[in-house]
Amino acid sequence: MRFQLNAPVVRLLQGPRGVSGAVLRSDGGEIHVEAGAVVLACGGFPHDRQRLAQVVPHAAEGYGHFSAAPPDNQGEGIRLGESVGGQFDTSLRHPLAWAPVSRVTLASGQQLMFPHLVERAKPGGDRRPAQRQTFC
């Protein structure tokens, strides 16, 4: 397996049996990668305002939510999947992973998002049944 850093996906390639690879953009131009499978592990859509308004009704009315995810995470992976026939399920009751986030303003005026991840597990941090099995 070869990793190509700093080369975002421009589009997915399709063959007779489905997705067959991807075209990447690098400093040297486009890179065509043929593959038996493509995994879109792209991090969701935390800063895609249009899609957020679609699945979080009160977001469209101006009630904002703040994400600790990088601001460049705009839902490109979802759009890539849709470009080859993938479907985005808007029927989920809770389509987001919620976590408390504070906005912290630095002396420079820059705002950073600080996630309070420890608080997500309180109270009752382990919600698995007592007779649980753990697989490693």
N, C-alpha and C positions, 0 to 999 in steps of 0.2 A: 504494500500500500504506500502510495506517495502522497504527501501533503503539499499543497500549493498555498503558501501564505500570501497575504495581501493581494488576493486575486478574487474579487467578488464574482458570483455567477451572473452572467448577462442573460442567458436563456438556457432552457433544457432542450436536449436533443431527443427526438422521437424516432423510433424505428417501427417495423411492422409488429413488434411484440410489446410496444409501450415505450417508456422512457429508456433511452439507451446511452445517456451521457449528459454532459453539460458544456457550455461555452463559458470560459472564464475571461475576465479582463485583467491584464497585468501591464506593468510598465512597458513590456516588450510587445504588446499587442494582444490579440485574442489567442486563447489556448483552447483547443478542442480536446475534450477528454471523453473517451468511450468507456462505458462501464456496464457491468451486468446488472447493477442496481445503483440507485441514487437515494441517499438519505437526506431529507431536508431538515436538518437540526439547526433551526435558525432563531429560536427564541421567542416566538409569538409575535404580538402586535402592540406592545405597551405604549408606543408613541405614534400609532397610526390613528389620528383623530377621526378620520372618516369611518373606519371600521369600529372604533370604540363607540361612536355615536350610534352605530348600527346595532350593537349588542348590549350597550349600557344606556338605556333610554335617558336617564337623568344627565348623562354626560353631554348629550346634544343640547340640553337646556342650560349649559354653562356651569354645572357643578363639576369641578375638576377633581381628578384623582392624580396623585403623583406617583411616579414609578422610579424605583432605584435602578432600573435597567438603563443601559447606555442610550442617550438621546437618538443615536443613529438607528436604533432598533425600531424600524418603521413598518414591519410586516412584509418585507420583501419575499421571505420564504413562502408565506401563504400565497402571495400573488404568483410566485413561480409555480406552485402546485396548481393553482387555478388555471394558469396558462396552458397546462397540458390536460385539462379536464377534471382536475381535483375539485372537490366541493367543500365549502366552508360551512360548517353546521352552526346556524344561528339559533337553533332550538334549545340549546343547553340552558338549563336554569341558572347555573353559575359558571359562565364561560371564562372567568378570570381567577387567578390565584391572588387573593387579597392579602396584603400585609400592611401594617401601619408604617407610614413613611413621614418623616419630618423634613421640612425645608430648612436648611442651615445656610445663613448668609455669612460669607467670609468678609473680612475687613476690606477686601478688594471690591466687594459688591457682588461677586459671583455667588450664585446659589447652587448648593449641592443637595442631593437627596440622601437622607440617612435612613436606612431600613431598620426597623425594630423587630428583627427576626426572632429573637428569643421570646418575645411576648406572644407570638403566634401559638406557642405550645402550652400556654397557661389558660385556664387550669386544666388538669387532666392530660398532660403531654403525651402519654402512651394510651392510645384509644383502641389498641388491638385486643381481641378476645384473650382471656387468660390462657386458653389452650392453644395459643398461637404456635406456629412453626416458622422458624427463620431459615432461609436458604442463603448460602454464600457461594 
